[in-house]
């Protein structure tokens, strides 16, 4: 019996939770996968995540504007972690 391939940690829209572990996307596994996928292209990854942040803000505010995450929380969730990842990369 073969095991199924691992599922990708992608967002469920419009709620922006991970399809695999139900954590806020990008979850830890999605972050690792994105770093591998962009292979050191931190600017490209930041541009991609900025677009995803834009989409998430629109979706989450449309769902419930009174309970949507604050802009600073979305910034931390989508982009702030890149600075830590960038500093930990070998030069």
PyMOL Python script that loads the backbone (N, CA, C, O; Angstrom):
from pymol import cmd

cmd.read_pdbstr("""\
ATOM      1  N   UNK A   1       0.833  -1.167   0.000  1.00  0.00           N
ATOM      2  CA  UNK A   1       0.000   0.000   0.000  1.00  0.00           C
ATOM      3  C   UNK A   1       0.884   1.239   0.000  1.00  0.00           C
ATOM      4  O   UNK A   1       1.768   1.384   0.844  1.00  0.00           O
ATOM      5  N   UNK A   2       0.637   2.123  -0.949  1.00  0.00           N
ATOM      6  CA  UNK A   2       1.463   3.319  -1.028  1.00  0.00           C
ATOM      7  C   UNK A   2       0.839   4.455  -0.218  1.00  0.00           C
ATOM      8  O   UNK A   2      -0.378   4.544  -0.057  1.00  0.00           O
ATOM      9  N   UNK A   3       1.698   5.295   0.270  1.00  0.00           N
ATOM     10  CA  UNK A   3       1.204   6.442   1.025  1.00  0.00           C
ATOM     11  C   UNK A   3       0.912   7.579   0.061  1.00  0.00           C
ATOM     12  O   UNK A   3       1.633   7.764  -0.920  1.00  0.00           O
ATOM     13  N   UNK A   4      -0.132   8.337   0.330  1.00  0.00           N
ATOM     14  CA  UNK A   4      -0.438   9.456  -0.558  1.00  0.00           C
ATOM     15  C   UNK A   4       0.631  10.534  -0.445  1.00  0.00           C
ATOM     16  O   UNK A   4       1.279  10.655   0.595  1.00  0.00           O
ATOM     17  N   UNK A   5       0.822  11.317  -1.504  1.00  0.00           N
ATOM     18  CA  UNK A   5       1.824  12.380  -1.435  1.00  0.00           C
ATOM     19  C   UNK A   5       1.422  13.407  -0.375  1.00  0.00           C
ATOM     20  O   UNK A   5       0.234  13.586  -0.103  1.00  0.00           O
ATOM     21  N   UNK A   6       2.401  14.076   0.219  1.00  0.00           N
ATOM     22  CA  UNK A   6       2.059  15.073   1.236  1.00  0.00           C
ATOM     23  C   UNK A   6       1.234  16.207   0.619  1.00  0.00           C
ATOM     24  O   UNK A   6       1.451  16.600  -0.527  1.00  0.00           O
ATOM     25  N   UNK A   7       0.308  16.708   1.386  1.00  0.00           N
ATOM     26  CA  UNK A   7      -0.533  17.800   0.906  1.00  0.00           C
ATOM     27  C   UNK A   7       0.188  19.130   1.089  1.00  0.00           C
ATOM     28  O   UNK A   7       0.919  19.336   2.058  1.00  0.00           O
ATOM     29  N   UNK A   8      -0.035  20.011   0.147  1.00  0.00           N
ATOM     30  CA  UNK A   8       0.584  21.332   0.233  1.00  0.00           C
ATOM     31  C   UNK A   8      -0.143  22.187   1.260  1.00  0.00           C
ATOM     32  O   UNK A   8      -1.363  22.101   1.406  1.00  0.00           O
ATOM     33  N   UNK A   9       0.600  22.990   1.949  1.00  0.00           N
ATOM     34  CA  UNK A   9       0.048  23.901   2.953  1.00  0.00           C
ATOM     35  C   UNK A   9      -0.375  25.187   2.255  1.00  0.00           C
ATOM     36  O   UNK A   9       0.354  26.179   2.245  1.00  0.00           O
ATOM     37  N   UNK A  10      -1.570  25.144   1.673  1.00  0.00           N
ATOM     38  CA  UNK A  10      -2.134  26.278   0.945  1.00  0.00           C
ATOM     39  C   UNK A  10      -3.292  26.873   1.730  1.00  0.00           C
ATOM     40  O   UNK A  10      -3.882  26.197   2.573  1.00  0.00           O
ATOM     41  N   UNK A  11      -3.624  28.134   1.461  1.00  0.00           N
ATOM     42  CA  UNK A  11      -4.707  28.752   2.223  1.00  0.00           C
ATOM     43  C   UNK A  11      -6.089  28.336   1.729  1.00  0.00           C
ATOM     44  O   UNK A  11      -6.308  28.109   0.539  1.00  0.00           O
ATOM     45  N   UNK A  12      -7.004  28.244   2.679  1.00  0.00           N
ATOM     46  CA  UNK A  12      -8.426  28.120   2.362  1.00  0.00           C
ATOM     47  C   UNK A  12      -8.958  29.549   2.335  1.00  0.00           C
ATOM     48  O   UNK A  12      -8.941  30.258   3.341  1.00  0.00           O
ATOM     49  N   UNK A  13      -9.424  29.945   1.173  1.00  0.00           N
ATOM     50  CA  UNK A  13      -9.963  31.295   1.058  1.00  0.00           C
ATOM     51  C   UNK A  13     -11.470  31.229   1.131  1.00  0.00           C
ATOM     52  O   UNK A  13     -12.058  30.301   0.575  1.00  0.00           O
ATOM     53  N   UNK A  14     -12.102  32.138   1.769  1.00  0.00           N
ATOM     54  CA  UNK A  14     -11.656  33.454   2.211  1.00  0.00           C
ATOM     55  C   UNK A  14     -11.251  33.526   3.681  1.00  0.00           C
ATOM     56  O   UNK A  14     -11.042  34.623   4.199  1.00  0.00           O
ATOM     57  N   UNK A  15     -11.133  32.382   4.371  1.00  0.00           N
ATOM     58  CA  UNK A  15     -10.827  32.434   5.805  1.00  0.00           C
ATOM     59  C   UNK A  15      -9.328  32.418   6.099  1.00  0.00           C
ATOM     60  O   UNK A  15      -8.931  32.684   7.233  1.00  0.00           O
ATOM     61  N   UNK A  16      -8.510  32.122   5.138  1.00  0.00           N
ATOM     62  CA  UNK A  16      -7.047  32.177   5.242  1.00  0.00           C
ATOM     63  C   UNK A  16      -6.483  31.309   6.355  1.00  0.00           C
ATOM     64  O   UNK A  16      -5.632  31.731   7.137  1.00  0.00           O
ATOM     65  N   UNK A  17      -6.988  30.077   6.400  1.00  0.00           N
ATOM     66  CA  UNK A  17      -6.402  29.050   7.254  1.00  0.00           C
ATOM     67  C   UNK A  17      -5.751  28.019   6.347  1.00  0.00           C
ATOM     68  O   UNK A  17      -6.160  27.841   5.200  1.00  0.00           O
ATOM     69  N   UNK A  18      -4.731  27.339   6.868  1.00  0.00           N
ATOM     70  CA  UNK A  18      -4.028  26.315   6.100  1.00  0.00           C
ATOM     71  C   UNK A  18      -4.946  25.127   5.852  1.00  0.00           C
ATOM     72  O   UNK A  18      -5.671  24.700   6.750  1.00  0.00           O
ATOM     73  N   UNK A  19      -4.916  24.595   4.636  1.00  0.00           N
ATOM     74  CA  UNK A  19      -5.745  23.442   4.265  1.00  0.00           C
ATOM     75  C   UNK A  19      -5.338  22.178   5.029  1.00  0.00           C
ATOM     76  O   UNK A  19      -6.163  21.285   5.219  1.00  0.00           O
ATOM     77  N   UNK A  20      -4.097  22.092   5.461  1.00  0.00           N
ATOM     78  CA  UNK A  20      -3.603  20.874   6.093  1.00  0.00           C
ATOM     79  C   UNK A  20      -3.740  20.917   7.617  1.00  0.00           C
ATOM     80  O   UNK A  20      -4.269  19.983   8.219  1.00  0.00           O
ATOM     81  N   UNK A  21      -3.264  21.996   8.238  1.00  0.00           N
ATOM     82  CA  UNK A  21      -3.223  22.017   9.703  1.00  0.00           C
ATOM     83  C   UNK A  21      -4.163  23.033  10.351  1.00  0.00           C
ATOM     84  O   UNK A  21      -4.217  23.130  11.577  1.00  0.00           O
ATOM     85  N   UNK A  22      -4.899  23.784   9.547  1.00  0.00           N
ATOM     86  CA  UNK A  22      -5.884  24.767  10.025  1.00  0.00           C
ATOM     87  C   UNK A  22      -5.284  25.910  10.840  1.00  0.00           C
ATOM     88  O   UNK A  22      -6.004  26.605  11.557  1.00  0.00           O
ATOM     89  N   UNK A  23      -3.980  26.105  10.734  1.00  0.00           N
ATOM     90  CA  UNK A  23      -3.356  27.268  11.366  1.00  0.00           C
ATOM     91  C   UNK A  23      -3.493  28.464  10.436  1.00  0.00           C
ATOM     92  O   UNK A  23      -3.700  28.292   9.235  1.00  0.00           O
ATOM     93  N   UNK A  24      -3.382  29.675  10.976  1.00  0.00           N
ATOM     94  CA  UNK A  24      -3.421  30.847  10.103  1.00  0.00           C
ATOM     95  C   UNK A  24      -2.329  30.740   9.027  1.00  0.00           C
ATOM     96  O   UNK A  24      -1.170  30.447   9.324  1.00  0.00           O
ATOM     97  N   UNK A  25      -2.724  30.981   7.784  1.00  0.00           N
ATOM     98  CA  UNK A  25      -1.784  30.876   6.671  1.00  0.00           C
ATOM     99  C   UNK A  25      -1.077  32.202   6.483  1.00  0.00           C
ATOM    100  O   UNK A  25      -1.722  33.247   6.563  1.00  0.00           O
ATOM    101  N   UNK A  26       0.239  32.201   6.232  1.00  0.00           N
ATOM    102  CA  UNK A  26       1.106  31.049   6.027  1.00  0.00           C
ATOM    103  C   UNK A  26       1.549  30.423   7.350  1.00  0.00           C
ATOM    104  O   UNK A  26       2.158  31.075   8.198  1.00  0.00           O
ATOM    105  N   UNK A  27       1.228  29.162   7.493  1.00  0.00           N
ATOM    106  CA  UNK A  27       1.626  28.407   8.685  1.00  0.00           C
ATOM    107  C   UNK A  27       3.132  28.139   8.621  1.00  0.00           C
ATOM    108  O   UNK A  27       3.787  28.480   7.636  1.00  0.00           O
ATOM    109  N   UNK A  28       3.663  27.540   9.655  1.00  0.00           N
ATOM    110  CA  UNK A  28       5.099  27.260   9.686  1.00  0.00           C
ATOM    111  C   UNK A  28       5.565  26.405   8.522  1.00  0.00           C
ATOM    112  O   UNK A  28       6.599  26.685   7.916  1.00  0.00           O
ATOM    113  N   UNK A  29       4.804  25.360   8.205  1.00  0.00           N
ATOM    114  CA  UNK A  29       5.188  24.484   7.091  1.00  0.00           C
ATOM    115  C   UNK A  29       5.108  25.231   5.754  1.00  0.00           C
ATOM    116  O   UNK A  29       5.941  25.012   4.875  1.00  0.00           O
ATOM    117  N   UNK A  30       4.121  26.102   5.598  1.00  0.00           N
ATOM    118  CA  UNK A  30       4.015  26.890   4.364  1.00  0.00           C
ATOM    119  C   UNK A  30       5.200  27.839   4.240  1.00  0.00           C
ATOM    120  O   UNK A  30       5.720  28.036   3.142  1.00  0.00           O
ATOM    121  N   UNK A  31       5.631  28.424   5.345  1.00  0.00           N
ATOM    122  CA  UNK A  31       6.786  29.332   5.315  1.00  0.00           C
ATOM    123  C   UNK A  31       8.048  28.601   4.869  1.00  0.00           C
ATOM    124  O   UNK A  31       8.816  29.111   4.054  1.00  0.00           O
ATOM    125  N   UNK A  32       8.254  27.408   5.407  1.00  0.00           N
ATOM    126  CA  UNK A  32       9.419  26.607   5.014  1.00  0.00           C
ATOM    127  C   UNK A  32       9.343  26.272   3.524  1.00  0.00           C
ATOM    128  O   UNK A  32      10.334  26.393   2.804  1.00  0.00           O
ATOM    129  N   UNK A  33       8.171  25.853   3.071  1.00  0.00           N
ATOM    130  CA  UNK A  33       7.991  25.513   1.660  1.00  0.00           C
ATOM    131  C   UNK A  33       8.211  26.727   0.763  1.00  0.00           C
ATOM    132  O   UNK A  33       8.819  26.610  -0.301  1.00  0.00           O
ATOM    133  N   UNK A  34       7.722  27.884   1.183  1.00  0.00           N
ATOM    134  CA  UNK A  34       7.912  29.101   0.387  1.00  0.00           C
ATOM    135  C   UNK A  34       9.382  29.494   0.308  1.00  0.00           C
ATOM    136  O   UNK A  34       9.861  29.902  -0.750  1.00  0.00           O
ATOM    137  N   UNK A  35      10.096  29.373   1.420  1.00  0.00           N
ATOM    138  CA  UNK A  35      11.532  29.676   1.396  1.00  0.00           C
ATOM    139  C   UNK A  35      12.269  28.750   0.436  1.00  0.00           C
ATOM    140  O   UNK A  35      13.160  29.189  -0.291  1.00  0.00           O
ATOM    141  N   UNK A  36      11.905  27.481   0.429  1.00  0.00           N
ATOM    142  CA  UNK A  36      12.522  26.538  -0.506  1.00  0.00           C
ATOM    143  C   UNK A  36      12.148  26.879  -1.943  1.00  0.00           C
ATOM    144  O   UNK A  36      13.000  26.888  -2.831  1.00  0.00           O
ATOM    145  N   UNK A  37      10.879  27.158  -2.159  1.00  0.00           N
ATOM    146  CA  UNK A  37      10.392  27.452  -3.506  1.00  0.00           C
ATOM    147  C   UNK A  37      11.059  28.697  -4.090  1.00  0.00           C
ATOM    148  O   UNK A  37      11.400  28.722  -5.273  1.00  0.00           O
ATOM    149  N   UNK A  38      11.244  29.718  -3.273  1.00  0.00           N
ATOM    150  CA  UNK A  38      11.845  30.960  -3.765  1.00  0.00           C
ATOM    151  C   UNK A  38      13.368  30.928  -3.699  1.00  0.00           C
ATOM    152  O   UNK A  38      14.017  31.835  -4.220  1.00  0.00           O
ATOM    153  N   UNK A  39      13.950  29.919  -3.079  1.00  0.00           N
ATOM    154  CA  UNK A  39      15.385  29.636  -3.114  1.00  0.00           C
ATOM    155  C   UNK A  39      16.268  30.885  -3.000  1.00  0.00           C
ATOM    156  O   UNK A  39      17.095  31.152  -3.871  1.00  0.00           O
ATOM    157  N   UNK A  40      16.081  31.637  -1.925  1.00  0.00           N
ATOM    158  CA  UNK A  40      16.926  32.794  -1.686  1.00  0.00           C
ATOM    159  C   UNK A  40      16.449  34.084  -2.328  1.00  0.00           C
ATOM    160  O   UNK A  40      17.034  35.137  -2.079  1.00  0.00           O
ATOM    161  N   UNK A  41      15.419  34.039  -3.136  1.00  0.00           N
ATOM    162  CA  UNK A  41      14.869  35.252  -3.763  1.00  0.00           C
ATOM    163  C   UNK A  41      13.902  35.906  -2.780  1.00  0.00           C
ATOM    164  O   UNK A  41      12.684  35.815  -2.938  1.00  0.00           O
ATOM    165  N   UNK A  42      14.457  36.563  -1.767  1.00  0.00           N
ATOM    166  CA  UNK A  42      13.639  37.149  -0.714  1.00  0.00           C
ATOM    167  C   UNK A  42      12.780  38.300  -1.230  1.00  0.00           C
ATOM    168  O   UNK A  42      11.680  38.521  -0.723  1.00  0.00           O
ATOM    169  N   UNK A  43      13.257  39.022  -2.212  1.00  0.00           N
ATOM    170  CA  UNK A  43      12.456  40.117  -2.769  1.00  0.00           C
ATOM    171  C   UNK A  43      11.241  39.545  -3.495  1.00  0.00           C
ATOM    172  O   UNK A  43      10.124  40.030  -3.316  1.00  0.00           O
ATOM    173  N   UNK A  44      11.454  38.525  -4.307  1.00  0.00           N
ATOM    174  CA  UNK A  44      10.342  37.889  -5.003  1.00  0.00           C
ATOM    175  C   UNK A  44       9.333  37.305  -4.031  1.00  0.00           C
ATOM    176  O   UNK A  44       8.125  37.414  -4.242  1.00  0.00           O
ATOM    177  N   UNK A  45       9.827  36.685  -2.965  1.00  0.00           N
ATOM    178  CA  UNK A  45       8.942  36.114  -1.954  1.00  0.00           C
ATOM    179  C   UNK A  45       8.163  37.216  -1.240  1.00  0.00           C
ATOM    180  O   UNK A  45       6.970  37.063  -0.978  1.00  0.00           O
ATOM    181  N   UNK A  46       8.830  38.320  -0.926  1.00  0.00           N
ATOM    182  CA  UNK A  46       8.152  39.437  -0.267  1.00  0.00           C
ATOM    183  C   UNK A  46       7.061  40.024  -1.156  1.00  0.00           C
ATOM    184  O   UNK A  46       5.982  40.362  -0.670  1.00  0.00           O
ATOM    185  N   UNK A  47       7.332  40.148  -2.444  1.00  0.00           N
ATOM    186  CA  UNK A  47       6.323  40.669  -3.369  1.00  0.00           C
ATOM    187  C   UNK A  47       5.128  39.717  -3.428  1.00  0.00           C
ATOM    188  O   UNK A  47       3.978  40.155  -3.392  1.00  0.00           O
ATOM    189  N   UNK A  48       5.401  38.423  -3.518  1.00  0.00           N
ATOM    190  CA  UNK A  48       4.324  37.429  -3.536  1.00  0.00           C
ATOM    191  C   UNK A  48       3.483  37.519  -2.259  1.00  0.00           C
ATOM    192  O   UNK A  48       2.255  37.560  -2.322  1.00  0.00           O
ATOM    193  N   UNK A  49       4.149  37.549  -1.102  1.00  0.00           N
ATOM    194  CA  UNK A  49       3.423  37.583   0.159  1.00  0.00           C
ATOM    195  C   UNK A  49       2.685  38.894   0.364  1.00  0.00           C
ATOM    196  O   UNK A  49       1.626  38.910   0.991  1.00  0.00           O
ATOM    197  N   UNK A  50       3.218  39.991  -0.151  1.00  0.00           N
ATOM    198  CA  UNK A  50       2.506  41.268  -0.062  1.00  0.00           C
ATOM    199  C   UNK A  50       1.185  41.185  -0.836  1.00  0.00           C
ATOM    200  O   UNK A  50       0.164  41.703  -0.384  1.00  0.00           O
ATOM    201  N   UNK A  51       1.209  40.543  -1.983  1.00  0.00           N
ATOM    202  CA  UNK A  51      -0.019  40.346  -2.739  1.00  0.00           C
ATOM    203  C   UNK A  51      -0.994  39.464  -1.996  1.00  0.00           C
ATOM    204  O   UNK A  51      -2.198  39.720  -2.001  1.00  0.00           O
ATOM    205  N   UNK A  52      -0.483  38.425  -1.355  1.00  0.00           N
ATOM    206  CA  UNK A  52      -1.344  37.539  -0.583  1.00  0.00           C
ATOM    207  C   UNK A  52      -1.917  38.272   0.634  1.00  0.00           C
ATOM    208  O   UNK A  52      -3.076  38.063   0.993  1.00  0.00           O
ATOM    209  N   UNK A  53      -1.112  39.128   1.268  1.00  0.00           N
ATOM    210  CA  UNK A  53      -1.598  39.933   2.386  1.00  0.00           C
ATOM    211  C   UNK A  53      -2.744  40.828   1.914  1.00  0.00           C
ATOM    212  O   UNK A  53      -3.758  40.952   2.601  1.00  0.00           O
ATOM    213  N   UNK A  54      -2.588  41.438   0.771  1.00  0.00           N
ATOM    214  CA  UNK A  54      -3.635  42.295   0.205  1.00  0.00           C
ATOM    215  C   UNK A  54      -4.928  41.500   0.009  1.00  0.00           C
ATOM    216  O   UNK A  54      -6.005  41.951   0.398  1.00  0.00           O
ATOM    217  N   UNK A  55      -4.814  40.331  -0.587  1.00  0.00           N
ATOM    218  CA  UNK A  55      -5.994  39.487  -0.816  1.00  0.00           C
ATOM    219  C   UNK A  55      -6.622  39.040   0.509  1.00  0.00           C
ATOM    220  O   UNK A  55      -7.845  39.039   0.655  1.00  0.00           O
ATOM    221  N   UNK A  56      -5.773  38.661   1.470  1.00  0.00           N
ATOM    222  CA  UNK A  56      -6.284  38.207   2.767  1.00  0.00           C
ATOM    223  C   UNK A  56      -7.006  39.333   3.488  1.00  0.00           C
ATOM    224  O   UNK A  56      -8.071  39.114   4.064  1.00  0.00           O
ATOM    225  N   UNK A  57      -6.446  40.529   3.464  1.00  0.00           N
ATOM    226  CA  UNK A  57      -7.097  41.663   4.125  1.00  0.00           C
ATOM    227  C   UNK A  57      -8.476  41.909   3.513  1.00  0.00           C
ATOM    228  O   UNK A  57      -9.455  42.102   4.234  1.00  0.00           O
ATOM    229  N   UNK A  58      -8.545  41.900   2.200  1.00  0.00           N
ATOM    230  CA  UNK A  58      -9.825  42.124   1.531  1.00  0.00           C
ATOM    231  C   UNK A  58     -10.832  41.029   1.901  1.00  0.00           C
ATOM    232  O   UNK A  58     -11.984  41.319   2.226  1.00  0.00           O
ATOM    233  N   UNK A  59     -10.387  39.775   1.847  1.00  0.00           N
ATOM    234  CA  UNK A  59     -11.282  38.659   2.171  1.00  0.00           C
ATOM    235  C   UNK A  59     -11.760  38.712   3.618  1.00  0.00           C
ATOM    236  O   UNK A  59     -12.954  38.594   3.891  1.00  0.00           O
ATOM    237  N   UNK A  60     -10.818  38.892   4.544  1.00  0.00           N
ATOM    238  CA  UNK A  60     -11.157  38.843   5.960  1.00  0.00           C
ATOM    239  C   UNK A  60     -12.028  40.024   6.380  1.00  0.00           C
ATOM    240  O   UNK A  60     -12.936  39.872   7.197  1.00  0.00           O
ATOM    241  N   UNK A  61     -11.751  41.188   5.827  1.00  0.00           N
ATOM    242  CA  UNK A  61     -12.589  42.343   6.155  1.00  0.00           C
ATOM    243  C   UNK A  61     -13.973  42.212   5.536  1.00  0.00           C
ATOM    244  O   UNK A  61     -14.954  42.660   6.128  1.00  0.00           O
ATOM    245  N   UNK A  62     -14.070  41.611   4.361  1.00  0.00           N
ATOM    246  CA  UNK A  62     -15.378  41.397   3.741  1.00  0.00           C
ATOM    247  C   UNK A  62     -16.204  40.387   4.545  1.00  0.00           C
ATOM    248  O   UNK A  62     -17.422  40.527   4.654  1.00  0.00           O
ATOM    249  N   UNK A  63     -15.544  39.375   5.104  1.00  0.00           N
ATOM    250  CA  UNK A  63     -16.256  38.370   5.901  1.00  0.00           C
ATOM    251  C   UNK A  63     -16.835  38.966   7.176  1.00  0.00           C
ATOM    252  O   UNK A  63     -17.997  38.737   7.514  1.00  0.00           O
ATOM    253  N   UNK A  64     -16.013  39.728   7.874  1.00  0.00           N
ATOM    254  CA  UNK A  64     -16.461  40.293   9.147  1.00  0.00           C
ATOM    255  C   UNK A  64     -15.572  41.482   9.501  1.00  0.00           C
ATOM    256  O   UNK A  64     -14.535  41.313  10.142  1.00  0.00           O
ATOM    257  N   UNK A  65     -15.971  42.682   9.087  1.00  0.00           N
ATOM    258  CA  UNK A  65     -15.108  43.843   9.308  1.00  0.00           C
ATOM    259  C   UNK A  65     -14.859  44.164  10.781  1.00  0.00           C
ATOM    260  O   UNK A  65     -13.864  44.811  11.106  1.00  0.00           O
ATOM    261  N   UNK A  66     -15.736  43.728  11.667  1.00  0.00           N
ATOM    262  CA  UNK A  66     -15.571  44.039  13.087  1.00  0.00           C
ATOM    263  C   UNK A  66     -14.624  43.077  13.799  1.00  0.00           C
ATOM    264  O   UNK A  66     -14.113  43.397  14.873  1.00  0.00           O
ATOM    265  N   UNK A  67     -14.386  41.913  13.223  1.00  0.00           N
ATOM    266  CA  UNK A  67     -13.529  40.911  13.862  1.00  0.00           C
ATOM    267  C   UNK A  67     -12.291  40.581  13.039  1.00  0.00           C
ATOM    268  O   UNK A  67     -11.531  39.682  13.397  1.00  0.00           O
ATOM    269  N   UNK A  68     -12.085  41.295  11.951  1.00  0.00           N
ATOM    270  CA  UNK A  68     -10.932  41.031  11.090  1.00  0.00           C
ATOM    271  C   UNK A  68      -9.641  41.391  11.831  1.00  0.00           C
ATOM    272  O   UNK A  68      -9.641  42.274  12.689  1.00  0.00           O
ATOM    273  N   UNK A  69      -8.548  40.710  11.501  1.00  0.00           N
ATOM    274  CA  UNK A  69      -7.272  41.038  12.143  1.00  0.00           C
ATOM    275  C   UNK A  69      -6.862  42.482  11.861  1.00  0.00           C
ATOM    276  O   UNK A  69      -7.179  43.041  10.811  1.00  0.00           O
ATOM    277  N   UNK A  70      -6.163  43.064  12.806  1.00  0.00           N
ATOM    278  CA  UNK A  70      -5.635  44.416  12.623  1.00  0.00           C
ATOM    279  C   UNK A  70      -4.554  44.377  11.538  1.00  0.00           C
ATOM    280  O   UNK A  70      -3.915  43.344  11.341  1.00  0.00           O
ATOM    281  N   UNK A  71      -4.347  45.491  10.837  1.00  0.00           N
ATOM    282  CA  UNK A  71      -3.294  45.524   9.813  1.00  0.00           C
ATOM    283  C   UNK A  71      -1.927  45.099  10.344  1.00  0.00           C
ATOM    284  O   UNK A  71      -1.173  44.425   9.642  1.00  0.00           O
ATOM    285  N   UNK A  72      -1.606  45.486  11.574  1.00  0.00           N
ATOM    286  CA  UNK A  72      -0.299  45.097  12.130  1.00  0.00           C
ATOM    287  C   UNK A  72      -0.202  43.584  12.324  1.00  0.00           C
ATOM    288  O   UNK A  72       0.870  43.005  12.146  1.00  0.00           O
ATOM    289  N   UNK A  73      -1.298  42.949  12.681  1.00  0.00           N
ATOM    290  CA  UNK A  73      -1.289  41.491  12.844  1.00  0.00           C
ATOM    291  C   UNK A  73      -1.117  40.800  11.491  1.00  0.00           C
ATOM    292  O   UNK A  73      -0.417  39.793  11.390  1.00  0.00           O
ATOM    293  N   UNK A  74      -1.753  41.342  10.458  1.00  0.00           N
ATOM    294  CA  UNK A  74      -1.573  40.763   9.119  1.00  0.00           C
ATOM    295  C   UNK A  74      -0.140  40.972   8.638  1.00  0.00           C
ATOM    296  O   UNK A  74       0.438  40.083   8.013  1.00  0.00           O
ATOM    297  N   UNK A  75       0.430  42.124   8.921  1.00  0.00           N
ATOM    298  CA  UNK A  75       1.831  42.386   8.549  1.00  0.00           C
ATOM    299  C   UNK A  75       2.738  41.347   9.208  1.00  0.00           C
ATOM    300  O   UNK A  75       3.588  40.744   8.554  1.00  0.00           O
ATOM    301  N   UNK A  76       2.544  41.150  10.505  1.00  0.00           N
ATOM    302  CA  UNK A  76       3.370  40.169  11.226  1.00  0.00           C
ATOM    303  C   UNK A  76       3.197  38.780  10.629  1.00  0.00           C
ATOM    304  O   UNK A  76       4.175  38.055  10.444  1.00  0.00           O
ATOM    305  N   UNK A  77       1.986  38.414  10.334  1.00  0.00           N
ATOM    306  CA  UNK A  77       1.675  37.077   9.830  1.00  0.00           C
ATOM    307  C   UNK A  77       2.245  36.826   8.441  1.00  0.00           C
ATOM    308  O   UNK A  77       2.763  35.740   8.180  1.00  0.00           O
ATOM    309  N   UNK A  78       2.161  37.792   7.555  1.00  0.00           N
ATOM    310  CA  UNK A  78       2.563  37.585   6.170  1.00  0.00           C
ATOM    311  C   UNK A  78       3.989  38.026   5.860  1.00  0.00           C
ATOM    312  O   UNK A  78       4.649  37.392   5.035  1.00  0.00           O
ATOM    313  N   UNK A  79       4.484  39.079   6.485  1.00  0.00           N
ATOM    314  CA  UNK A  79       5.768  39.632   6.036  1.00  0.00           C
ATOM    315  C   UNK A  79       6.854  39.750   7.096  1.00  0.00           C
ATOM    316  O   UNK A  79       8.033  39.624   6.767  1.00  0.00           O
ATOM    317  N   UNK A  80       6.508  39.982   8.335  1.00  0.00           N
ATOM    318  CA  UNK A  80       7.540  40.233   9.349  1.00  0.00           C
ATOM    319  C   UNK A  80       8.512  39.070   9.500  1.00  0.00           C
ATOM    320  O   UNK A  80       9.694  39.288   9.763  1.00  0.00           O
ATOM    321  N   UNK A  81       8.042  37.860   9.340  1.00  0.00           N
ATOM    322  CA  UNK A  81       8.903  36.693   9.519  1.00  0.00           C
ATOM    323  C   UNK A  81      10.012  36.631   8.463  1.00  0.00           C
ATOM    324  O   UNK A  81      11.024  35.961   8.671  1.00  0.00           O
ATOM    325  N   UNK A  82       9.832  37.318   7.343  1.00  0.00           N
ATOM    326  CA  UNK A  82      10.860  37.295   6.290  1.00  0.00           C
ATOM    327  C   UNK A  82      12.163  37.911   6.752  1.00  0.00           C
ATOM    328  O   UNK A  82      13.233  37.468   6.335  1.00  0.00           O
ATOM    329  N   UNK A  83      12.101  38.920   7.601  1.00  0.00           N
ATOM    330  CA  UNK A  83      13.327  39.559   8.083  1.00  0.00           C
ATOM    331  C   UNK A  83      14.156  38.577   8.903  1.00  0.00           C
ATOM    332  O   UNK A  83      15.379  38.523   8.768  1.00  0.00           O
ATOM    333  N   UNK A  84      13.497  37.813   9.740  1.00  0.00           N
ATOM    334  CA  UNK A  84      14.194  36.790  10.534  1.00  0.00           C
ATOM    335  C   UNK A  84      14.785  35.731   9.609  1.00  0.00           C
ATOM    336  O   UNK A  84      15.931  35.316   9.784  1.00  0.00           O
ATOM    337  N   UNK A  85      14.001  35.296   8.625  1.00  0.00           N
ATOM    338  CA  UNK A  85      14.479  34.278   7.682  1.00  0.00           C
ATOM    339  C   UNK A  85      15.662  34.803   6.876  1.00  0.00           C
ATOM    340  O   UNK A  85      16.626  34.075   6.638  1.00  0.00           O
ATOM    341  N   UNK A  86      15.593  36.051   6.461  1.00  0.00           N
ATOM    342  CA  UNK A  86      16.680  36.646   5.673  1.00  0.00           C
ATOM    343  C   UNK A  86      17.969  36.708   6.483  1.00  0.00           C
ATOM    344  O   UNK A  86      19.044  36.399   5.970  1.00  0.00           O
ATOM    345  N   UNK A  87      17.859  37.110   7.761  1.00  0.00           N
ATOM    346  CA  UNK A  87      19.054  37.222   8.596  1.00  0.00           C
ATOM    347  C   UNK A  87      19.657  35.863   8.924  1.00  0.00           C
ATOM    348  O   UNK A  87      20.848  35.774   9.221  1.00  0.00           O
ATOM    349  N   UNK A  88      18.861  34.814   8.876  1.00  0.00           N
ATOM    350  CA  UNK A  88      19.384  33.494   9.208  1.00  0.00           C
ATOM    351  C   UNK A  88      20.001  32.777   8.008  1.00  0.00           C
ATOM    352  O   UNK A  88      20.591  31.707   8.164  1.00  0.00           O
ATOM    353  N   UNK A  89      19.872  33.356   6.812  1.00  0.00           N
ATOM    354  CA  UNK A  89      20.461  32.731   5.625  1.00  0.00           C
ATOM    355  C   UNK A  89      21.956  32.960   5.583  1.00  0.00           C
ATOM    356  O   UNK A  89      22.435  34.021   5.983  1.00  0.00           O
ATOM    357  N   UNK A  90      22.706  31.969   5.098  1.00  0.00           N
ATOM    358  CA  UNK A  90      24.160  32.171   4.947  1.00  0.00           C
ATOM    359  C   UNK A  90      24.433  33.248   3.919  1.00  0.00           C
ATOM    360  O   UNK A  90      23.696  33.394   2.944  1.00  0.00           O
ATOM    361  N   UNK A  91      25.476  33.985   4.138  1.00  0.00           N
ATOM    362  CA  UNK A  91      25.839  35.079   3.207  1.00  0.00           C
ATOM    363  C   UNK A  91      26.900  34.635   2.261  1.00  0.00           C
ATOM    364  O   UNK A  91      27.332  35.412   1.409  1.00  0.00           O
TER     365      UNK A  91
END
""", "prot")
cmd.dss("prot")
cmd.show_as("cartoon", "prot")
cmd.util.cbc("prot")
cmd.orient("prot")
